[in-house]
């Protein structure tokens, strides 16, 4: 399996740091879902999990990813979703 380019992952990291500035970010590859998982934690707040599918990461450049995250209002969706877990695919945002 080809490695995901760092600049694409950095686009997601940058977006998440901008919209969740005081949150700790951890990440890992989720082979079961073929997605990169971004886990956001902050004391006294529910954990937020965003998985970005391999297809989206492969098909979008860094600028496209940044625009996609903003256009889909991923931060707002994570805050409103129960239980704060979403998967970004080519179709859009899906609860996990």
Residue pairs with C-beta under 8 A, 6 or more apart in sequence:
4 36
4 54
4 57
4 58
7 62
8 57
8 60
8 61
8 62
8 65
9 27
9 36
9 57
10 62
11 62
11 63
11 65
11 66
11 69
12 36
12 38
12 50
12 52
12 65
12 69
13 25
13 27
13 38
14 66
15 65
15 66
15 69
15 70
15 74
15 75
16 23
16 25
16 38
16 40
16 50
16 75
17 25
19 74
19 75
20 40
20 42
20 48
20 75
22 42
23 40
23 41
23 42
23 45
23 48
24 40
24 41
24 42
25 38
25 39
25 40
26 38
26 39
26 41
27 36
27 37
27 38
27 39
28 36
28 37
28 39
29 35
29 36
29 37
30 36
30 37
30 51
33 51
33 53
33 87
34 53
34 54
34 55
35 51
35 52
35 53
35 54
35 87
36 51
36 52
36 54
36 57
37 49
37 50
37 51
38 49
38 50
38 51
38 52
39 47
39 48
39 49
40 47
40 48
40 49
40 50
40 78
41 47
46 83
46 84
47 84
48 78
48 79
48 84
48 85
49 84
49 85
49 86
49 96
50 74
50 78
50 86
50 87
50 88
51 85
51 86
51 87
51 88
51 96
52 65
52 87
52 88
53 87
53 88
53 89
53 90
55 89
55 90
56 65
56 68
56 88
56 89
56 90
57 65
59 90
60 68
68 88
69 88
72 88
72 92
72 93
74 86
74 88
74 93
77 86
77 93
78 84
78 86
81 95
85 95
85 96
86 93
86 94
86 95
86 96
87 93
87 94
87 95
87 96
